[in-house]
Amino acid sequence: MKKYFIAAMIILLFGLLTVCSYADGPNVNGDFEYYYDEELKGIVIESYIGEETEIQIPGSIDNKPVVMIGEFAFYENYDVVSVQIPNGVKEIGYAAFSYCYSLETVKIPNSMEVIGNYAFYDCTSLNNVTIPNNVTLVGYYAFAYCESLTNIKLSDNLEWISEGMFYGCINLKTVTVPKKVIGILAFGFYNCKSMTSLKLSEGLIAIYDHAFSWCESLKTLTLPKSLLGIGDYTFYGCEGLKTLTFSDKVEWIGVSAFMNCKGLTSLTFNNIFTEIEEDAFWGCSALTSIKFPGVLTRLGDGAFIGCDALKKDVKDQVLRFNPEAMRKLTDDFEYKYDEELKGIVITEYTGSAEKVYIPDEIDGKPVVMIGESAFYGDIYHVYISNGVKKIGDSAFSYCENLVSVMIPNSVTEIGEYAFSGCKNLSTVNLPDKLTKINDCIFWNCWRLKSITIPNTVTYIGVLAFSDSGLINIVIPKSVKEIEFGVFWNCSNLISVTLPEGLEYINHSMFNGCSSLKSIKIPESVTEIRTFAFYECFSLEKINIPEGVVEIGERAFKGCELLPEEIVEKILAIYPEAFD
């Protein structure tokens, strides 16, 4: 996976960069803090300080028009249910409504022109949105993780579907891409697993990496005549797709573009195609017929691995061109049948390939588990077939060259130490049915910079991410328990979002996180345990909730940049917190 995805956990960091300031503090009008912006010639709503659940934003303040909802204006407001934005407002700022978990409806006026990055990120109750036609830009991850969103009307004047715009909108069913859209950027509709139909614009030129990965219910897809290219993993795991015809202008499709599209039965290439990339149709087990391009100059390794239903003449044609395009997978594994699991358990990888594919069945029986310590040695990339349910303890432990792992949503359990010591692991996804992140899963994964924790996870185990390269992390509200030392010695960690409902900051949770500058402690926290922020040398900003009654020994030792009032508050609770 390319480094497109910067998770929403950077929101707090960007908040520190807000450009507008005031010498005497913000102005207040009723339940709103605000300021006048000379450049915009109007009022910017800075924050909402009221307690109402149904909010009507005023159209003017001090006889000046309200023109913008500012950055973070309603950020983490867990009570607001509905918002009406008045006509005249032209922009919704960065993360303005992020983490408004109860927000169900928002009325966006016809005057709106820009919806900023992360504007409605993780508004899990938001169910219906109309974006008016004056809107020309919707920012990165603007509606990501809006899990209740079932349909959306997009502005006719959009030219791009931005990166991650609808990432993880698992109940979004139908989408019509406006006619002016020329590109769908990376992760645009990633894991929109309820989407059944998609109408693409006739002016569309390119669809980028992972744009529709795991849209497993997508059944119909017509590629427009204007389309020139399809990125890596673009339709990965779209198991509902049946047929595919490439229009006359399509020149390229990326690596693994249609990997694991298990429902795909037929392919028709146009005559300008000359190359089929690696793993392009790996795991398309129902594929029976292919109409190849007129001149094929390259057929990548693994392009049709697992396509065992291909007609004999087609299969022979593929094998003549490149035998590695359909290499048999089961030759590289030792395995056993497990009566309890009712399927095959991979016990050992015996091959020498840098890129490893876990098959969905062996000897006609489903592969259900990757066993304990099954992998070691010089593997670089692993693709796991949908159907595998469990990854055993230490399954990939100390595979030091491992760079990427693609885990299907069928996996419900990942064992302890599964990827520990994988120093070069930089790309891995956690499946959306996972409930526990077990002990030391990503311990010592130096190159792992970011990871998305699904909203199904309730528990994070001991040292789960310790000594990793994480820079930002968002822990979803579903997480109720975080064990000892989860982020111990994550020296690159800059920002963290913790869930409301968390009762304590556990022992050594952020011990040695020397780059961590700010953190917001949930109001539900009553205890900060020993060594929690030990040697967080860069920590400058933290809140101590009123409910905190206990702080452990050396919880803040080395935190010398904290403001005096916070230090005094900590010392009042436990005098030895800095010793």
RODO-2510 file (C-alpha; in nm, 4 decimals, decimal comma):
residues 579
     n   res          X          Y          Z
     1     m     0,0000     0,0000     0,0000
     2     k     0,1442     0,3360    -0,0957
     3     k     0,1743     0,6019     0,1717
     4     y    -0,1461     0,7777     0,0827
     5     f    -0,3308     0,7112     0,3995
     6     i    -0,2596     0,9521     0,6856
     7     a    -0,5149     0,8531     0,9461
     8     a    -0,7399     1,1034     1,1209
     9     m    -0,5241     1,0891     1,4305
    10     i    -0,3194     1,3826     1,2931
    11     i    -0,6174     1,6079     1,3538
    12     l    -0,4904     1,7309     1,6899
    13     l    -0,1487     1,8105     1,5443
    14     f    -0,2960     2,0265     1,2718
    15     g    -0,5059     2,2017     1,5317
    16     l    -0,1896     2,3499     1,6739
    17     l    -0,1292     2,5233     1,3429
    18     t    -0,4487     2,7282     1,3339
    19     v    -0,3638     3,0608     1,1747
    20     c    -0,6197     3,2863     1,3381
    21     s    -0,5629     3,4193     1,6867
    22     y    -0,6940     3,6834     1,9189
    23     a    -0,5156     3,9006     2,1715
    24     d    -0,7979     3,9178     2,4274
    25     g    -0,9567     3,5759     2,3862
    26     p    -1,2506     3,4780     2,1650
    27     n    -1,5711     3,6762     2,1314
    28     v    -1,8882     3,5112     2,2616
    29     n    -2,2418     3,5329     2,1287
    30     g    -2,4848     3,3060     2,3100
    31     d    -2,3543     2,9519     2,2719
    32     f    -2,0899     3,0377     2,0123
    33     e    -1,7339     3,1632     2,0253
    34     y    -1,6371     3,3489     1,7094
    35     y    -1,4012     3,5914     1,5417
    36     y    -1,4132     3,8244     1,2447
    37     d    -1,1966     3,7253     0,9488
    38     e    -1,0779     4,0190     0,7396
    39     e    -0,9953     3,8065     0,4384
    40     l    -1,3309     3,6276     0,4359
    41     k    -1,5173     3,9490     0,5235
    42     g    -1,7314     3,7737     0,7776
    43     i    -1,7723     3,5811     1,1007
    44     v    -1,6061     3,2456     1,1619
    45     i    -1,7681     3,0214     1,4239
    46     e    -1,4755     2,9194     1,6432
    47     s    -1,6489     2,6758     1,8778
    48     y    -1,9834     2,5751     2,0238
    49     i    -1,9955     2,6056     2,4024
    50     g    -2,3624     2,5295     2,4642
    51     e    -2,5418     2,2116     2,5668
    52     e    -2,8245     2,1909     2,3149
    53     t    -2,8528     1,8789     2,0986
    54     e    -3,0338     2,0471     1,8084
    55     i    -2,8337     2,3443     1,6913
    56     q    -2,9250     2,6336     1,4638
    57     i    -2,6149     2,8295     1,3648
    58     p    -2,6925     3,2025     1,3348
    59     g    -2,6782     3,3701     0,9945
    60     s    -2,5143     3,6826     1,1352
    61     i    -2,3433     3,8083     1,4495
    62     d    -2,2855     4,1763     1,5289
    63     n    -2,4566     4,2593     1,1979
    64     k    -2,1854     4,0716     1,0090
    65     p    -2,2548     3,7563     0,8055
    66     v    -2,1434     3,4156     0,9295
    67     v    -1,9316     3,2777     0,6453
    68     m    -1,7470     2,9776     0,7887
    69     i    -1,7696     2,6983     1,0455
    70     g    -1,4143     2,7026     1,1770
    71     e    -1,1636     2,4253     1,2371
    72     f    -1,2632     2,1930     1,5241
    73     a    -1,5744     2,4023     1,5983
    74     f    -1,7788     2,0994     1,7134
    75     y    -1,4899     1,8541     1,7481
    76     e    -1,5703     1,5645     1,9835
    77     n    -1,9137     1,7035     2,0741
    78     y    -2,0798     1,3769     2,1693
    79     d    -2,4265     1,5277     2,2340
    80     v    -2,5201     1,7204     1,9211
    81     v    -2,7866     1,5392     1,7136
    82     s    -2,8714     1,7864     1,4374
    83     v    -2,7185     2,1015     1,2917
    84     q    -2,8708     2,3570     1,0573
    85     i    -2,6161     2,5740     0,8792
    86     p    -2,7623     2,9008     0,7467
    87     n    -2,7430     3,0229     0,3887
    88     g    -2,4416     3,2477     0,3496
    89     v    -2,1920     3,0059     0,5055
    90     k    -1,9399     2,9094     0,2386
    91     e    -1,6972     2,6761     0,4123
    92     i    -1,6861     2,4011     0,6733
    93     g    -1,3365     2,3947     0,8197
    94     y    -1,0899     2,1218     0,9024
    95     a    -1,2384     1,8559     1,1355
    96     a    -1,5260     2,0883     1,2239
    97     f    -1,7616     1,8024     1,3181
    98     s    -1,5142     1,5156     1,3665
    99     y    -1,6145     1,2598     1,6306
   100     c    -1,9666     1,3964     1,6727
   101     y    -2,0883     1,0434     1,7372
   102     s    -2,4555     1,1396     1,7942
   103     l    -2,4884     1,3697     1,4909
   104     e    -2,7667     1,2314     1,2697
   105     t    -2,8533     1,5140     1,0332
   106     v    -2,6837     1,8242     0,8997
   107     k    -2,8416     2,0752     0,6653
   108     i    -2,5797     2,2171     0,4301
   109     p    -2,6937     2,5389     0,2583
   110     n    -2,6779     2,6173    -0,1147
   111     s    -2,4150     2,8837    -0,0424
   112     m    -2,1597     2,6201     0,0652
   113     e    -1,8466     2,5974    -0,1542
   114     v    -1,5878     2,3986     0,0434
   115     i    -1,6120     2,1108     0,2906
   116     g    -1,2744     2,0684     0,4573
   117     n    -1,0559     1,7677     0,5312
   118     y    -1,1968     1,5361     0,8011
   119     a    -1,5026     1,7619     0,8332
   120     f    -1,7406     1,4807     0,9404
   121     y    -1,4835     1,2121     1,0187
   122     d    -1,6254     0,9305     1,2356
   123     c    -1,9731     1,0807     1,2680
   124     t    -2,1078     0,7304     1,3124
   125     s    -2,4770     0,8282     1,3372
   126     l    -2,4893     1,0555     1,0297
   127     n    -2,7348     0,8855     0,7937
   128     n    -2,8170     1,1119     0,5012
   129     v    -2,6308     1,3987     0,3378
   130     t    -2,6968     1,6257     0,0423
   131     i    -2,3990     1,8241    -0,0842
   132     p    -2,5332     2,1258    -0,2782
   133     n    -2,4148     2,2072    -0,6281
   134     n    -2,2062     2,5113    -0,5347
   135     v    -1,9611     2,2841    -0,3543
   136     t    -1,6514     2,2336    -0,5690
   137     l    -1,4228     2,0713    -0,3120
   138     v    -1,4778     1,8048    -0,0487
   139     g    -1,1592     1,7348     0,1449
   140     y    -0,9677     1,4220     0,2398
   141     y    -1,1550     1,1736     0,4618
   142     a    -1,4396     1,4225     0,4977
   143     f    -1,7021     1,1505     0,5579
   144     a    -1,4749     0,8593     0,6550
   145     y    -1,6248     0,6145     0,9050
   146     c    -1,9741     0,7628     0,8781
   147     e    -2,1037     0,4129     0,9374
   148     s    -2,4755     0,4963     0,9314
   149     l    -2,4566     0,6820     0,6003
   150     t    -2,6771     0,4946     0,3519
   151     n    -2,6969     0,7406     0,0639
   152     i    -2,5460     1,0705    -0,0369
   153     k    -2,6212     1,3231    -0,3087
   154     l    -2,2979     1,4712    -0,4406
   155     s    -2,2509     1,8162    -0,5898
   156     d    -2,2705     1,8232    -0,9696
   157     n    -1,9637     2,0499    -0,9716
   158     l    -1,7171     1,8193    -0,7993
   159     e    -1,4146     1,7329    -1,0118
   160     w    -1,2510     1,4843    -0,7744
   161     i    -1,3582     1,2247    -0,5241
   162     s    -1,0914     1,3050    -0,2680
   163     e    -0,8649     1,0626    -0,0861
   164     g    -1,0606     0,8534     0,1625
   165     m    -1,3758     1,0640     0,1224
   166     f    -1,6048     0,7726     0,2145
   167     y    -1,3487     0,5378     0,3718
   168     g    -1,5218     0,2808     0,5915
   169     c    -1,8807     0,3942     0,5193
   170     i    -1,9940     0,0367     0,5603
   171     n    -2,3672     0,1010     0,5013
   172     l    -2,3390     0,3254     0,1951
   173     k    -2,5444     0,1448    -0,0702
   174     t    -2,5498     0,3433    -0,3944
   175     v    -2,3385     0,6207    -0,5382
   176     t    -2,3644     0,8243    -0,8562
   177     v    -2,0366     0,9932    -0,9400
   178     p    -2,1060     1,3409    -1,0865
   179     k    -2,0372     1,4011    -1,4554
   180     k    -1,7527     1,6494    -1,3970
   181     v    -1,5463     1,4110    -1,1819
   182     i    -1,2223     1,3212    -1,3611
   183     g    -1,0527     1,1201    -1,0855
   184     i    -1,1304     0,9038    -0,7830
   185     l    -0,8355     0,9277    -0,5479
   186     a    -0,6875     0,6581    -0,3251
   187     f    -0,9189     0,4936    -0,0711
   188     g    -1,2141     0,7016    -0,1920
   189     f    -1,4714     0,4267    -0,1186
   190     y    -1,2513     0,1794     0,0697
   191     n    -1,4510    -0,0867     0,2582
   192     c    -1,7920     0,0473     0,1566
   193     k    -1,8997    -0,3123     0,1838
   194     s    -2,2761    -0,2538     0,1409
   195     m    -2,2392    -0,0696    -0,1912
   196     t    -2,4295    -0,2672    -0,4555
   197     s    -2,4180    -0,0354    -0,7540
   198     l    -2,1912     0,2364    -0,8795
   199     k    -2,2432     0,4742    -1,1681
   200     l    -1,9171     0,6291    -1,2820
   201     s    -1,8981     0,9598    -1,4665
   202     e    -1,8384     0,9582    -1,8407
   203     g    -1,5508     1,2054    -1,8018
   204     l    -1,3626     0,9893    -1,5517
   205     i    -0,9950     0,9492    -1,6457
   206     a    -0,8378     0,7520    -1,3602
   207     i    -0,9273     0,5485    -1,0517
   208     y    -0,6443     0,5346    -0,8009
   209     d    -0,5083     0,2788    -0,5523
   210     h    -0,7545     0,0995    -0,3224
   211     a    -1,0395     0,3275    -0,4306
   212     f    -1,2952     0,0445    -0,4066
   213     s    -1,1069    -0,2213    -0,2101
   214     w    -1,3371    -0,4488    -0,0082
   215     c    -1,6568    -0,3182    -0,1681
   216     e    -1,7638    -0,6794    -0,1518
   217     s    -2,1335    -0,6260    -0,2415
   218     l    -2,0612    -0,4323    -0,5613
   219     k    -2,2325    -0,6266    -0,8396
   220     t    -2,2482    -0,3953    -1,1386
   221     l    -1,9702    -0,1817    -1,2759
   222     t    -1,9535    -0,0098    -1,6121
   223     l    -1,6175     0,1460    -1,6865
   224     p    -1,6670     0,4726    -1,8781
   225     k    -1,5223     0,5198    -2,2249
   226     s    -1,3040     0,8057    -2,1006
   227     l    -1,1160     0,5901    -1,8464
   228     l    -0,7399     0,5594    -1,9041
   229     g    -0,6158     0,3724    -1,5990
   230     i    -0,6910     0,1763    -1,2821
   231     g    -0,4503     0,1820    -0,9856
   232     d    -0,3063    -0,0857    -0,7577
   233     y    -0,5585    -0,2894    -0,5534
   234     t    -0,8389    -0,0681    -0,6824
   235     f    -1,1108    -0,3359    -0,6741
   236     y    -0,9381    -0,5759    -0,4352
   237     g    -1,1906    -0,8067    -0,2675
   238     c    -1,4938    -0,6936    -0,4710
   239     e    -1,6381    -1,0428    -0,4610
   240     g    -1,9761    -0,9479    -0,6079
   241     l    -1,8442    -0,8374    -0,9499
   242     k    -1,9516    -1,0760    -1,2272
   243     t    -1,8286    -0,9434    -1,5605
   244     l    -1,5815    -0,6794    -1,6691
   245     t    -1,5223    -0,5117    -2,0037
   246     f    -1,2413    -0,2629    -2,0451
   247     s    -1,3323     0,0375    -2,2557
   248     d    -1,1310     0,1304    -2,5641
   249     k    -0,9085     0,3877    -2,3908
   250     v    -0,7962     0,1925    -2,0833
   251     e    -0,4188     0,1569    -2,1138
   252     w    -0,3149     0,0191    -1,7754
   253     i    -0,4358    -0,1578    -1,4663
   254     g    -0,2243    -0,1712    -1,1530
   255     v    -0,0808    -0,4514    -0,9443
   256     s    -0,3519    -0,6665    -0,7818
   257     a    -0,6192    -0,4369    -0,9252
   258     f    -0,8904    -0,7073    -0,9224
   259     m    -0,7363    -0,9474    -0,6743
   260     n    -0,9849    -1,1716    -0,4912
   261     c    -1,2826    -1,0720    -0,7076
   262     k    -1,4189    -1,4213    -0,6586
   263     g    -1,7461    -1,3637    -0,8419
   264     l    -1,5828    -1,2440    -1,1648
   265     t    -1,6641    -1,4896    -1,4476
   266     s    -1,5477    -1,3198    -1,7671
   267     l    -1,2971    -1,0596    -1,8857
   268     t    -1,2775    -0,8674    -2,2102
   269     f    -0,9671    -0,6590    -2,2798
   270     n    -0,9485    -0,3901    -2,5450
   271     n    -0,6912    -0,4039    -2,8235
   272     i    -0,4607    -0,1329    -2,6903
   273     f    -0,3743    -0,3331    -2,3791
   274     t    -0,0189    -0,4663    -2,3955
   275     e     0,0606    -0,5501    -2,0314
   276     i    -0,1189    -0,7263    -1,7461
   277     e     0,0480    -0,6488    -1,4145
   278     e     0,1463    -0,8838    -1,1344
   279     d    -0,1368    -1,0447    -0,9370
   280     a    -0,3938    -0,8458    -1,1352
   281     f    -0,6619    -1,1166    -1,1164
   282     w    -0,5183    -1,3378    -0,8441
   283     g    -0,7861    -1,5366    -0,6639
   284     c    -1,0629    -1,4769    -0,9196
   285     s    -1,1726    -1,8362    -0,8689
   286     a    -1,4930    -1,8174    -1,0779
   287     l    -1,3212    -1,6733    -1,3860
   288     t    -1,3851    -1,9008    -1,6853
   289     s    -1,3241    -1,6915    -1,9976
   290     i    -1,0840    -1,4189    -2,1041
   291     k    -1,0694    -1,2296    -2,4274
   292     f    -0,7086    -1,1170    -2,4432
   293     p    -0,5836    -0,7998    -2,6157
   294     g    -0,4559    -0,8196    -2,9696
   295     v    -0,0898    -0,7836    -2,8709
   296     l     0,0145    -0,8944    -2,5242
   297     t     0,3794    -0,8150    -2,4466
   298     r     0,3861    -0,8866    -2,0749
   299     l     0,1918    -1,1076    -1,8362
   300     g     0,2980    -1,0495    -1,4764
   301     d     0,3793    -1,3223    -1,2262
   302     g     0,0745    -1,4333    -1,0330
   303     a    -0,1662    -1,2539    -1,2672
   304     f    -0,4084    -1,5493    -1,2703
   305     i    -0,3054    -1,7528    -0,9663
   306     g    -0,6058    -1,9282    -0,8194
   307     c    -0,8119    -1,8894    -1,1381
   308     d    -0,8644    -2,2649    -1,1575
   309     a    -1,2008    -2,2432    -1,3349
   310     l    -1,0471    -2,1042    -1,6554
   311     k    -1,1323    -2,2999    -1,9690
   312     k    -0,8507    -2,5276    -2,0827
   313     d    -0,7663    -2,3295    -2,3965
   314     v    -0,7429    -2,0065    -2,1967
   315     k    -0,5371    -2,1717    -1,9235
   316     d    -0,2980    -2,3146    -2,1818
   317     q    -0,2603    -1,9714    -2,3386
   318     v    -0,1712    -1,8192    -2,0025
   319     l     0,0781    -2,0919    -1,9146
   320     r     0,2521    -2,0685    -2,2498
   321     f     0,3074    -1,6988    -2,2008
   322     n     0,4229    -1,7152    -1,8364
   323     p     0,4001    -2,0318    -1,6234
   324     e     0,4430    -1,8205    -1,3088
   325     a     0,1153    -1,6454    -1,3875
   326     m    -0,0741    -1,9510    -1,2602
   327     r     0,1756    -2,1156    -1,0283
   328     k     0,0086    -2,3738    -0,8027
   329     l    -0,0053    -2,2440    -0,4478
   330     t    -0,0311    -2,5610    -0,2433
   331     d     0,3186    -2,6808    -0,3348
   332     d     0,4768    -2,4377    -0,0878
   333     f     0,2922    -2,5334     0,2311
   334     e     0,2805    -2,8017     0,4921
   335     y    -0,0661    -2,8315     0,6375
   336     k    -0,3107    -3,0411     0,8348
   337     y    -0,6844    -3,0815     0,8594
   338     d    -0,8331    -2,9619     1,1898
   339     e    -1,1507    -3,1415     1,2940
   340     e    -1,2555    -2,8712     1,5371
   341     l    -1,2055    -2,5861     1,2919
   342     k    -1,3448    -2,7923     1,0013
   343     g    -1,0712    -2,6851     0,7667
   344     i    -0,7049    -2,6696     0,6722
   345     v    -0,4420    -2,5156     0,9006
   346     i    -0,1204    -2,3952     0,7331
   347     t     0,1544    -2,5264     0,9620
   348     e     0,4652    -2,4194     0,7708
   349     y     0,5687    -2,2284     0,4611
   350     t     0,8358    -2,4246     0,2757
   351     g     0,8739    -2,2122    -0,0377
   352     s     1,1289    -1,9502    -0,1299
   353     a     0,9159    -1,6846    -0,3026
   354     e     0,9374    -1,3254    -0,1814
   355     k     0,5650    -1,2826    -0,2424
   356     v     0,3425    -1,5429    -0,0737
   357     y    -0,0232    -1,6199    -0,1423
   358     i    -0,2326    -1,8111     0,1089
   359     p    -0,4841    -2,0182    -0,0930
   360     d    -0,8523    -2,0346    -0,0018
   361     e    -0,8579    -2,4137    -0,0182
   362     i    -0,6301    -2,7181    -0,0287
   363     d    -0,7456    -3,0663    -0,1315
   364     g    -1,0943    -2,9263    -0,1775
   365     k    -1,1138    -2,8162     0,1859
   366     p    -1,1193    -2,4523     0,3064
   367     v    -0,8075    -2,2963     0,4537
   368     v    -0,9242    -2,1552     0,7877
   369     m    -0,6072    -2,0779     0,9823
   370     i    -0,2418    -1,9809     0,9570
   371     g    -0,0789    -2,1800     1,2328
   372     e     0,1596    -2,0873     1,5105
   373     s     0,5054    -1,9810     1,3835
   374     a     0,4132    -2,0916     1,0304
   375     f     0,6333    -1,8345     0,8541
   376     y     0,9945    -1,7310     0,8791
   377     g     1,2717    -1,6310     0,6406
   378     d     1,2947    -1,3892     0,3495
   379     i     0,9325    -1,3220     0,2604
   380     y     0,8368    -0,9663     0,1625
   381     h     0,4647    -0,9621     0,0829
   382     v     0,1785    -1,1832     0,2026
   383     y    -0,1736    -1,2045     0,0610
   384     i    -0,4271    -1,4031     0,2619
   385     s    -0,7356    -1,5402     0,0879
   386     n    -1,0817    -1,4534     0,2131
   387     g    -1,2094    -1,7418     0,4208
   388     v    -0,9128    -1,7632     0,6580
   389     k    -1,0508    -1,7008     1,0054
   390     k    -0,7511    -1,7057     1,2356
   391     i    -0,3837    -1,6066     1,2358
   392     g    -0,2014    -1,8014     1,5063
   393     d     0,0452    -1,6889     1,7728
   394     s     0,3792    -1,5746     1,6274
   395     a     0,2584    -1,6697     1,2778
   396     f     0,4933    -1,4183     1,1107
   397     s     0,7133    -1,3355     1,4083
   398     y     1,0636    -1,2168     1,3139
   399     c     1,0004    -1,2196     0,9383
   400     e     1,2342    -0,9221     0,9325
   401     n     1,2029    -0,8527     0,5576
   402     l     0,8221    -0,8591     0,5565
   403     v     0,6934    -0,5307     0,4109
   404     s     0,3188    -0,5779     0,3591
   405     v     0,0328    -0,8072     0,4593
   406     m    -0,3200    -0,8034     0,3182
   407     i    -0,5623    -0,9518     0,5747
   408     p    -0,9188    -1,0317     0,4614
   409     n    -1,2264    -0,9346     0,6601
   410     s    -1,2972    -1,3019     0,7263
   411     v    -1,0191    -1,3018     0,9899
   412     t    -1,1665    -1,2618     1,3379
   413     e    -0,8639    -1,3456     1,5521
   414     i    -0,4938    -1,2573     1,5347
   415     g    -0,2766    -1,4289     1,7930
   416     e    -0,0154    -1,2930     2,0301
   417     y     0,3185    -1,1867     1,8777
   418     a     0,1721    -1,2465     1,5285
   419     f     0,3929    -0,9816     1,3629
   420     s     0,6390    -0,9070     1,6415
   421     g     0,9912    -0,8342     1,5268
   422     c     0,8831    -0,7649     1,1665
   423     k     1,1107    -0,4627     1,1526
   424     n     1,0290    -0,3647     0,7925
   425     l     0,6525    -0,4119     0,8079
   426     s     0,5007    -0,0851     0,6866
   427     t     0,1621    -0,1847     0,5424
   428     v    -0,0971    -0,3964     0,7190
   429     n    -0,4729    -0,3718     0,7589
   430     l    -0,6803    -0,4911     1,0525
   431     p    -1,0032    -0,6710     0,9486
   432     d    -1,3336    -0,5126     1,0411
   433     k    -1,4552    -0,8098     1,2511
   434     l    -1,1562    -0,8086     1,4838
   435     t    -1,2494    -0,7595     1,8504
   436     k    -0,9108    -0,7940     2,0230
   437     i    -0,5614    -0,6718     1,9467
   438     n    -0,3638    -0,9274     2,1405
   439     d    -0,0365    -0,8934     2,3310
   440     c     0,2745    -0,7808     2,1424
   441     i     0,1149    -0,8201     1,7970
   442     f     0,3182    -0,5341     1,6474
   443     w     0,6028    -0,5161     1,8983
   444     n     0,9255    -0,3945     1,7367
   445     c     0,7681    -0,3127     1,3987
   446     w     0,9958    -0,0138     1,3440
   447     r     0,8641     0,0885     1,0028
   448     l     0,4947     0,0733     1,0885
   449     k     0,3974     0,4419     1,0793
   450     s     0,0183     0,4215     1,0866
   451     i    -0,2605     0,1703     1,1289
   452     t    -0,6385     0,1954     1,1425
   453     i    -0,8063     0,0219     1,4355
   454     p    -1,1580    -0,0899     1,3380
   455     n    -1,4579     0,0130     1,5463
   456     t    -1,5189    -0,3495     1,6465
   457     v    -1,2090    -0,3682     1,8666
   458     t    -1,2822    -0,3580     2,2412
   459     y    -0,9462    -0,4643     2,3851
   460     i    -0,5786    -0,3798     2,3188
   461     g    -0,3281    -0,6143     2,4798
   462     v     0,0030    -0,5764     2,6631
   463     l     0,2795    -0,4029     2,4621
   464     a     0,0695    -0,4370     2,1465
   465     f     0,2427    -0,1516     1,9579
   466     s     0,5505    -0,1053     2,1745
   467     d     0,8790    -0,0159     2,0033
   468     s     0,6943     0,0446     1,6749
   469     g     0,7312     0,3395     1,4390
   470     l     0,3774     0,4718     1,4854
   471     i     0,3428     0,8466     1,4304
   472     n    -0,0302     0,8944     1,4827
   473     i    -0,3030     0,6692     1,6200
   474     v    -0,6784     0,6965     1,6745
   475     i    -0,8285     0,4540     1,9247
   476     p    -1,2004     0,4168     1,8500
   477     k    -1,4768     0,4582     2,1053
   478     s    -1,5417     0,0817     2,1013
   479     v    -1,2167     0,0195     2,2946
   480     k    -1,2879    -0,0218     2,6651
   481     e    -0,9635    -0,1709     2,7938
   482     i    -0,6023    -0,0854     2,7095
   483     e    -0,3377    -0,2961     2,8793
   484     f     0,0096    -0,2227     3,0153
   485     g     0,2700    -0,0491     2,7951
   486     v     0,0731    -0,0494     2,4689
   487     f     0,2801     0,2363     2,3182
   488     w     0,5956     0,1909     2,5251
   489     n     0,8981     0,3445     2,3514
   490     c     0,7075     0,4589     2,0401
   491     s     0,9580     0,7400     2,0034
   492     n     0,8030     0,8743     1,6794
   493     l     0,4505     0,9022     1,8184
   494     i     0,3264     1,2597     1,7829
   495     s    -0,0484     1,2472     1,8443
   496     v    -0,3029     1,0113     1,9970
   497     t    -0,6805     1,0194     2,0166
   498     l    -0,8156     0,8300     2,3179
   499     p    -1,1797     0,7180     2,3448
   500     e    -1,4319     0,8643     2,5851
   501     g    -1,5307     0,5932     2,8309
   502     l    -1,1734     0,4906     2,9083
   503     e    -1,1377     0,4678     3,2872
   504     y    -0,7602     0,4751     3,3314
   505     i    -0,4303     0,5424     3,1588
   506     n    -0,2499     0,2165     3,2224
   507     h     0,1026     0,1573     3,3505
   508     s     0,3713     0,2784     3,1057
   509     m     0,1137     0,3314     2,8307
   510     f     0,3217     0,6138     2,6779
   511     n     0,6514     0,5452     2,8528
   512     g     0,9369     0,6710     2,6324
   513     c     0,7134     0,8417     2,3732
   514     s     0,9670     1,1193     2,3452
   515     s     0,8022     1,2983     2,0478
   516     l     0,4511     1,3171     2,1963
   517     k     0,3655     1,6866     2,2284
   518     s    -0,0014     1,6928     2,3243
   519     i    -0,2774     1,4593     2,4318
   520     k    -0,6361     1,4954     2,5431
   521     i    -0,7300     1,2706     2,8345
   522     p    -1,0990     1,1655     2,8209
   523     e    -1,3174     1,3055     3,0964
   524     s    -1,4078     0,9495     3,1957
   525     v    -1,0522     0,8794     3,3196
   526     t    -1,0152     0,8606     3,6978
   527     e    -0,6657     0,7149     3,7288
   528     i    -0,3257     0,7731     3,5619
   529     r    -0,1039     0,4819     3,6590
   530     t     0,2697     0,4471     3,7234
   531     f     0,5132     0,5513     3,4500
   532     a     0,2177     0,6394     3,2182
   533     f     0,4010     0,9360     3,0561
   534     y     0,7510     0,8585     3,1818
   535     e     1,0163     1,0440     2,9774
   536     c     0,7702     1,2036     2,7376
   537     f     1,0248     1,4805     2,6998
   538     s     0,8290     1,6798     2,4380
   539     l     0,4928     1,6765     2,6164
   540     e     0,3703     2,0357     2,6368
   541     k    -0,0065     2,0061     2,6522
   542     i    -0,2271     1,7741     2,8545
   543     n    -0,5506     1,8052     3,0487
   544     i    -0,6125     1,6426     3,3851
   545     p    -0,9868     1,5664     3,4086
   546     e    -1,1671     1,6673     3,7269
   547     g    -1,2469     1,3026     3,7965
   548     v    -0,8823     1,1967     3,8263
   549     v    -0,8257     1,0940     4,1889
   550     e    -0,5087     0,8874     4,1576
   551     i    -0,1769     0,9401     3,9764
   552     g     0,0938     0,6766     4,0013
   553     e     0,4611     0,6981     4,0874
   554     r     0,6779     0,8657     3,8185
   555     a     0,3788     0,8965     3,5896
   556     f     0,5184     1,2240     3,4546
   557     k     0,8918     1,1920     3,5247
   558     g     1,0882     1,3810     3,2561
   559     c     0,7871     1,5838     3,1394
   560     e     0,9588     1,9171     3,1997
   561     l     0,7746     2,1198     2,9349
   562     l     0,4311     2,0988     3,0949
   563     p     0,2792     2,4350     3,1983
   564     e     0,2999     2,5312     3,5635
   565     e    -0,0733     2,5096     3,6310
   566     i    -0,0840     2,1470     3,5058
   567     v     0,2215     2,0556     3,7131
   568     e     0,0579     2,2003     4,0233
   569     k    -0,2612     2,0072     3,9561
   570     i    -0,0672     1,6813     3,9156
   571     l     0,1389     1,7387     4,2297
   572     a    -0,1750     1,8131     4,4280
   573     i    -0,2993     1,4637     4,3462
   574     y     0,0342     1,2820     4,3905
   575     p     0,3486     1,4664     4,5005
   576     e     0,5875     1,2036     4,3602
   577     a     0,4454     1,1944     4,0060
   578     f     0,7593     1,3688     3,8726
   579     d     1,0179     1,1903     4,0897
***
